[in-house]
Each structure stands twice: as C-alpha cells, then as structure tokens.
Amino acid sequence: MKLEKIITLASSGVRLRFLAMERSLRATGCNLPLWVIPYNDQRFELPENATWWEIPELTGWLKENNVFPAIKKYQCFLTSNYQFVDSDIIFLTNPEVALNSAQGFVTSCIHWVNPSHTYTGESLSYLEAKTTTWQKDIFNSGQFACDKQLYTLDDLKATCLKYKSTLLVDTPLYKDQPAINLLVNLSPVTISNLTLPPYDMESTWAGSYTNKDYEKYWTTERKKPYLIHWAGCLMNTGRPIDKLFLQYLTKKEKEEWERQLQNKKDSFLSRIRVRLSKFKKGLKLMIS
C-alpha cells in the first residue's frame, strides 16, 4: 500500500490529543498531508501540512438525516490510499513503512478478542450470513487504512438508506463502530488485521499494557505495533504507556490538559450530587 495522506476527525475539544498525534506522526518521519474531517463547527488552527477536509455533498446529506457526528468518517470511503486515525492515537512507526506490503483494507486492533460494540442486530445478521469467522473481519473504527475507494457518493447514499437502522442513526449505542464495520464488510474489499496471522503484530490497544515494562512484548520490529490507540480507555490513568501521549505536549499544554481533566472531574461530581439530592428528596416524599 502506498499511502498518499493521513486522515483524522477532530474539533477544538480534542485539540491537545490531535496535536500529540500529529507530532508523533511527524516524529516518525512521515510528512504526508494530514486531512482533518471537522467533527463539528468548533475548529482550531491546524499545523503545517494539515488542512480541514469536508465533502459538502455528503456531510450536508448526513446532516439532513440527523446522524451522529462521528459518522462523517464515511468520507474516507470516497477516497483511497489513506491511513485513518482518531485523535487518541500515537504513532510509533512511520505508517508508510508499516503498511508498505499491505493491501486492501487494513486494521491492527484486537476487537476480534471481544467483538461486542462493533455491530447492531441488523449488521450482525449480515455478518453471520457472510461467514462463520466474521469476528476476524470486524475492527475498531478509530484506526484503519485502505488503498481502494470503497464507494461512490451515490452508492454510499443508497447503502445508507438500505441499512438505515445501522448507518443513519443520531444516537447510536456504540457511536460509529457498527456503521463503519458494516460499510466495509458490505464492500468487496479484502480485510486484513495486522494482529492476526500471518502478521502477528502485538496489540495496538493501550488497555493491553497494564504493567510498567510494556515494551518487553515488542521483541522485533515486526512484533512492535506501529501505533498505540487509547480506544475506550482514558489517557490519564497513570499507566506507564500513557507517557507516549504526554511526551508530545509542551509544559503549557500539559497544564491545560490537567485543567481539562479537573474540569471533567468537577462536572461529573456535580452531576452526581444533583442526582443524589433529587434521590433524597424523592425518598423523603415517599416516607412522608
């Protein structure tokens, strides 16, 4: 696979994660253009060789159908020769090198261990009808690469209308994952996962590395993951592997990161107190 660009999805709310991801990408020696799909209208100033990328004919149509914002990732399927990553990813190796011998649709997650959150009832019926080993063809929607255009705009719209309960939803249970998985599996592209044979790369999921010596698993360049993804897990748990993210932030940005974390904590505790207060009032009314 000869990559031509890196694609991501971002808004000002994930600016710090985005900056760390972009810096880690450049640190590997990858100078490919970075295309940024706007998650919403909250944009920010992008670094050099990065640009906002939006296909109005698609995003406008999706907006008319009131879909979940992350589903804008559908744009990826209208182009080719790209690596897509969410903002909560750090590159360890140049993806151009890591994917040089790969073809088709390529991912490197370990969702085959736990395929939940990758399907709806509708899409599971399709997957099970397709193959008895459908688990090897599902993946995390936060990181994938492809050398082919999977859909035309018209074909994409028609497919979305055919599977509306999975592909055109406003509050999906598992965000964009079932939708992205279904669209790829519906296409004729060959799906490969670098953590499965014949590649056998170690896990790219940060949650797999709970001990201090996480690099002990990366015994060869082939075994070493080319990216680490904090999918479904926080980047501030104190795990040693979290430093891979923090090392790309300046001192000022780290202070901003800590403020964000504290604000989220305060907001969470405030919601808990409000709910607890309402519960106590309701309990008193029941007793009286």
Buried (B, 14 or more C-beta within 10 A) or exposed (E): BEBBBBBBBBBBBBBBBBBBBBBBBBBBEBEBEBBBBBBEEEBBEBEEEBEEBBBEEBBEBBEEBEBBBBBBBBBBBBBBBBBBBBBBBBBBBBBBBBBEEBEBBBBBBBBBEEBEBBBBEBBBEBBEEEEEEBBBBBBBBBBBBBBBBBBEBEBBBEBBEEBEEBBBBEEBEBBBBBBBBBBBBBBEBEBBBBBBEEBEBBBBBBBBBEEEEBEEBBEEEEEBBBBBBBBEBBBBEEBEBBEBBBEBBEEEBEEBBEEBEEEEEEEEEEEEEEEEEEEEEEEEEEEE
